Amino acid sequence: MRNKNGILTHREDALETIPSMSLSQSAGIKHLSLPGGLLRASSWVTNPKTTFRELKAFRLTNINSSQDFIGLWRILEKNVDSLQTLYLSSVLKHGEIIGMLFFLDIIDPVFRLDLKDLMPKLIAIKTNPHLTNLRHLRIRGIPNLNVMQNTSCNYLFSLHNLRTLRLDSCVAADDFLLEISKNHRAPNLRSLQLFSSCRSETLNEAISMLQTLETLHLCLYYKPYAATQEKL
């Protein structure tokens, strides 16, 4: 609903789907924030004909299904040149998703989703979004980031132009951070923010290799990650 100043505000009654809009309307959207359930229920958002040509920032919250990553990929692959800010947030604890391996043909890239690890694993890559203009990346509550430094996923995100990296409650982020620092994958990183996401030993090793770092914000204390729903 819109308030008296014409600003779109959060509805008290939960939306079940997003009303369809014309291609001309979607093309002008620059900032998009959706919970996973709403993304799954709004098939037009991930329809190949829907293009957010000017999308600068995308926020996907309350991830609780492998289908959410499919929707994420379908949006990213159409906006690889424009996207500058990406925020991913899960409400799951490690091990909550348990299941068989699914083989999914997602447009061009072929994914295998390992539900125990939660993050999608690229098995075969025909085309690969590099998100070369990505400046700000925040990941919250994804229980296993090891797949991000796997050789088949090594360039899922191009971090060359990344300025800010924030990890919240990503309890297996050690290998991810070391891979970034040792291989100089983020040569322009200015701000690193870690909240309950790696061990102090990992930080000591990684920090010496992040030569461009200007801001370091730390909260290294490990605590059980409480799965809480985020509001729009």
N, C-alpha and C positions, 0 to 999 in steps of 0.2 A: 504494500500500500504506500501511497505518497502522502507526506505530511504537508502542512500549509506552505512550506518553502519549496515544494516540488522535489524533495529528496526521497528516493526510494528507501524505505525502512523495512525492518524485519516484521513479518506477519506472525501474529500469535498462533493462528491456526496453521498447522504444518502443510506445506504444499506437497501434493502427491506427484506432480509432474510440472514441467516448465511449458507454458504456452508456446506453441510454434510461432516463429517469426519468419518474415520473408528473408531471402538471401541478402537483400540490400541492407536490412537491419542488422543481421548477424555480422556482416562484413565490417561494420563500423564499431563493434564492441572492442574496447581496449583492455578492460579488466573484467575477469570472469572468476567467480567464486562459487563452488558447488560442493555439497556433501555427496559422498559416494552413492547413497541410495537414490538421490534425485537425478544424478547423472545416469544411472542404470535405467530409471523410469522414463527418461526423456530421450528416446532413440534419435530424434532429429538432431540432437547436439552432435552425435558421433556419425551422422549420416555423411557419406563421402561428398554429397552435394552441398553440405553446410560448411562454409569457410569463414573463419575469423581472421581476415587478412591483416588486420591492424592490432591483433591481440598482443599486448605488452606483458601482462601479468596473469597467471593462472594459479588458482588455489583450489586444491582438491582435498577435502577434509572427510573425517569419519570413514576412512577406507576400511572395509570389512569383508571384501570379497575379491577373488581373482578377477571378476568381471570389471571391477573398478579400474584395474590396471589396463584392461583392454580399452576401456573408454578413454583413459588417460593417453594411451599411445595413439589412438585415432585422432585425438585433438592435437597432440604434439606434432604428428607427422605432417599436418597441414599448416603449421605455424612455426616452422623451424627457423625462419628468417627474422620474424618479428619479436618472438618471445624473449623477454629480458629477466623476468622474475617468475620463479616456480616454487610453490609451497605444497608439500605432500604431508598429510597427517593421517596416522592410523589409530584406531581405538582398540587394537588387538594386543594381547600379550603373546610372547613367543610360545609357540606350540598350540595356540587356540585353534588355528586352522590346521586340520589334519585330513588328508584325503589322498586320492590317487593322483597320478600325473595326468594332466589333460594336454592334448595336442590341439592347438588352436591355430587356424589359418587366418591371420589378421591382415587383410588387405595384401601388403607386400612382405613385410617381415614375418617370419614364422617363429612363434614363441612356444616354449614349453614352460608351463607354470608349475613350479614346485611349491605346493601349498604349505609344506612344512617350513619353507624359508620365506614364504609370503611374497618376496619380490620376484617378478618375472625373470626367467633366464632365457637369453637369446640362444637358440640352438643353431639356427641358420639365418644369416642376414643377407638379404638381397639389396635392400636399401636401408639406411640407418640414419635417423635424425641425429644430428650432432648438436643442434641448438647452439650455433656458433656465437650468437649474440647474448647468451645467458650471462647476466651480471650478478644475480642474487638467487641463491639456492638454500631453501630451508626444508629439512626433513624431520618430522616428529613422529616418534613411536614406531618406526619401522624396525622390527626386532632383529633383522639380519641384513646388514649392508654388504656382507662379504661378496655377494653376487655382483656388486658394482665393480669390484676389482678383478673379477674373473676375466680371462682373456677374451671370451666371446662377448663380454659386455663392456670391455675396456673403454669404449668410446660411445656408450649410450648417451652420455652428456659430455659435450666438449666444455671443459672448464678453463680453456685458454683465456677467456676474457672475464672470468668470474672475479668479482670484487668482494662478495660477502658469502660466507658459508656458515650456516647455523645448523647444528644437530641437537635435537632434544630427545632424550630418553631412547636413543638408538644404541642398545646395549652391546651390539657387536660391531661397533664402528671402528675398532682399532686398525684392522687390516685396510679398511677403506681410507682412513686418514694417512696411514703409512704409504699406501700405494700412490696417493696424490702427491705427497711430499717427496718421496724417493725418486719418482719419475718426472717430477717438475710439471705435473699436469695442470697446475694452477699458478702460472708464473706471474699473474697480476693480482693475486689474492691480497686484499688489504685488511679484511676483518674476519677473524675466526671466532665463532661463538659455540662453546661446547657445554651442554647441560646434561649431566649424567650419561655421557655417551662414550667415554673411553677411560683407560687407566692412565695414571700419572706417568708411568714408564713410557707409554706410547707417546704421550705429549712431549716428554723430554727428548725423545728421539726425533720426532717430527718437527718440532719448533725450530731446531737449528737449520733445517733445510728450507724453511719458508722465509726466504730472505726479504720479500717485499711486504711482510706483515707489519701493520701499523697499530692494529687494535686486537687485543686478546681478551675475551670474556669467558671466564671459566666457572663451572660448578661441577666438580668431578665426583661428588659424592654419589655412590650408587644407591638407589632406592627402588623398590618395586614400582613399576610403571602402572599407574592407575588409569584405566581406560575410561575416558570421559568424552562425552559427545561435545562437539563444538557447534556453536550457533553461527548462522550466517551473519 
